[in-house]
Amino acid sequence: GGKRLRPVLSLAVCDMLDGNVEEVLPFACAVEMIHTYSLIHDDLPAMDNDDFRRGRPTNHKVYGEALAILAGDGLLNLAFETMLESIIKSGDKEQAARAAGVIATASGSKGMISGQVIDLESEGKQVDTDILNRMHRFKTGALIKAPVVSAAILCKAEADDIEKLDSFAENLGLAFQIKDDILDVEGNTEKLGKKVGSDADNNKSTYVSLYGLERSKEILSDVTKKAIASLEKFGEKAVFLKSLADYLLVREN
């Protein structure tokens, strides 16, 4: 289940840069494994305490908390096993190791985990814009940026191209989270595959709680435009990535 957005981003960047899909695919899969592990742990009672994910009961509801924790641990380890195997086989081990390093940092205490800590510590509080943006940049944005940048590294992109793709992914990650905040208010439980209104129930700070629904939609549109503008240099080759950003603007799940 799931959109598999992160590996799609990796493969789209690879296609745009005329890279070798065989080299990028293991890293794309690794990011999806890390993302899925994070969802399993995020749904646990100690975190967001969610009963449904992707239209089905959450892992801990089916198998119990202990096995859900272990399932997440297993996926995280498998991600690194997969990348290490690819590095060993790679013709350019330094580039492959750099790509793995980007993913490792994004998923660790300087990335996604840091964002999760900010999220937990912000429950029941009204945080300012800086803290909210930091939380989103780490919790959601880091694992959207990682597949984009790591794929660019594997494709031996020039520093300027990596910088532009970094900017694209930074804005796309923020847009993705703002849209999630909006869907939690006006989304459809059946389409989302999870309960609507959980942010309010858990007293979480979101773009909607800080700016209101209409202003959040305006910010979402602006951030999406910035993401698309970062791809201008790539011309027609960036059509898919631009279309993907537009799709995420109107998605319903």
N, C-alpha and C positions, 0 to 999 in steps of 0.2 A: 504493500500500500504506500500512500504518500505521493507527493509530486515528483520526487527525485530531482528537485531543483538544483541542488549543489553539483551532482555529477553532470547534469545537463549543461550547467555553466562551464564546467571544465572542458567538456567535449566541444562546446560551441566556440570557446576560445581557441582550442586546438584546431578546429576547422577553419576559423578565421585567419589564423596565423600559418596555415598549411603545415601543421605539425604532424607528428607520428602518433596516431590514436593508440597504438599498442603500448607506447610508453606512458601515455597520459591516463589510460583507463584504470590501472591499479590504484593510482592516487585519487582518481574520481570516486572509485568504489570505497576507498579508505575514508574519505570525507563523509560519505553517506553512512558508513558504519558508525562513525563518531557521532554524527547527527542523531541517528536512531538510538544509540546508547543514551545520549543526553535526554531524549524524549522519555525513554523508559524511566530514568532516574527522576526527571522533572515531574512525572506523574505520581511519584510515590507520596504516601501520606505525610512524610516529613518535609516535603517540598510543596507542590501545588495541590496534591490530593485529588487528582482527577480520576473519574471512573471510566471515561471513554476516550479513545484516540483513534482517528481514522475510521470512525463508525463502528468500532468494536470495543469490547471491554479492555481496559488497560492491562498490561502484562501482570502487574501484581494482583489484579482482581481475578485473573485466571489461574495463576501459578503460585501466588503468595509473594510476600515482600522479599523473602530471602532469595528465591530464584530470580525475581525481577532484578535485584541488585547484581546477582551473579551474571545474568544475561547481559546487562549493561557492561559489566567488567569484561566479559568475554568479547563483546563487540569492539570495545576500545582496544584490547590487546590484539585482536585479529586485524584491526586497521593498521597497527604498526608492524605486525608480522608481514602483511601484504606489501607495505611500502618497502620494508627491508629486503624482502625477496626481490622486488623490482630493482632496488639500488644495486644489489649484487649482480644482477643480470645486465644492468645498464652499460651502454657503451660510453656514457659520460656520467660517471659516478658522482662527481662533484655537483653537477647540475641537479641530479636526482636527489642527492642529500639536501641540497638547498631547498628544493621543493618540499621535501618531507619536513624540513625544519620550519617552514612557513605554516604547514598544517599543524605541527606539534605545538607551536607557539599560540596559534589561534584557538586551539582546543584546551589549552592549559590555564594556569593561574594568571597569566598575562592576557588572556583572551576570554573565552566563553565562561570559564569557571568564575573569573572575576565578575563578569556581568551577572551571573547567577547569585553571587554573594550580595552584590548591590541590590538586586531585586528582592532578596529575602530581608535584607536590613531596611528596605524602604517600605515594607508592608505597614499599613496603618499610618503612614506619614505623607505629607504633601511635599514632595521634593521639587527643587527648582529645575529649570530647563537643562542646565549643565549636567546635573547628576542623571537626569532622565536620558539625555543623549549619550552619556558615557555608558550607562547600563545597556542601552540598545546597541551601541557600537560594539560592545564586548559580547553580550549575551547572544545576540542574533547576527549582527554584522560581521563579526570575526569569522564565523564559519560560512559566510557568503563570500567574503573577500578571499579566503584561503584557496578555494578551488579555482578562482579566477587567476590569482597571482601565481599559484603553484603551476598551473597549466602554462602560463606565459613563460615561466622560467624553464620548464621542460621543453618548450618550443624554441628556446634560445632567443627570446624577444629582446629587442634593444631596450636600454634603460628608460628611454622616453616613452616607449610603448607600454612598458610595465607600469610606469607612473600614471599614464592615462587610464589603463585598465584598473589600477588601484583606485583611482577617483571614481570611475564608473561603479565599481563594486561597493565602495564606501557609501555612495548615495543610494544604490540599489538596496543594500542591507537596511539602511534607515527607512527607506520607503516600504520595504517588506514588513518591518515591525510596526510602522504607523498603520499600515493596512490591517495587520493583525489586531491592533488596538481598536480600529473601527469595526471590524467584523465581530469582535467580542460584544459590541453594543448592538449592532443592527444586522448581524449575520443570521443564518438559518442553521439550527442545530443539526438537521438532517444533512444539509450540504457540507457543513463544517466537519461533521463527524465527531464533534465533541460539544460539550455544554457551552451555551452562550451565556455571558454575564459572569463568568468565573473571576475576571479581574476585579469587578466591583465586589463580589462576594468575599474575595481575599484581601480587599482594601489595598489593591495595587495602584501605584502611580502609573498612568498611561498618558499618551498624547490627548486622548479624549477627556480624561479627568482634569488635565492641565489647561487645555485650550478649548474644549468643547468640540462637538462633532463636526460642525461646518468648517471651523478654522483648521481642524485636523485634516480635512479633505483638501483644503487649499494648500497646506504644507506638503501633503502627500504628492499633489500634482507638481508643485515646484521642485521637490527633491527628485522626482522621476524625470523631469525635464533636464535637470543637471546631470543625472546619470547618462541620459541619452546624448547630451551635448559632449560628454567626454569621449564619445566614440566617433566623432566627426572625422578624425584623421584616417580612420579605417575605411571610409567610403562605403561602397556597396557590400563589401565583405562583412560589415557589421549589421546587416539587415536583420538577421535572426536575433542577435542580442538586443537590438532596439525594439523589435517586436515583442520579445520576452518581457522587457521592462514595461511596455505598454499593457501587456496581458496582466502582469502582476498588479497593475493599477486598478483593474476592474474584476479581478478574480473574486470568486465567491467561497473559496475554501483555502 
